[in-house]
């Protein structure tokens, strides 16, 4: 289904980004892996792009070994364990992105252009 395709791309993006610690590689890997599935389901590729950002870029500061988190620790001088829970936008997005996918909000179809 459309919902399961979007949810699978979110999960794959988060897993791949945490595993590779590289958002650029994640974008190419997930984009190539899911573009056919999105096309087959009639979901606009803008939703795929947003999904990659939702669980790719937004997750970076929450993964302690990711270069983004390491940079924040080194630059701010604050331990990861002390700052991760203050990443309110990233933490909220981890729940909001799948909820919007399940509800079909902001997931336009290619054929109609509608949000549902």
ABEGO torsion letter per residue (X at the ends): XAAAAAAAAAAAAAAAAAAAGBAAAAAAAAAAAAAAAAAAAGBBAAAAAAAAAAABAAAAAABAABAAAAAAAAAAGBBAAAAAAABAAAAAAAAAAAAAAAAGBGBBBAAAGBAX
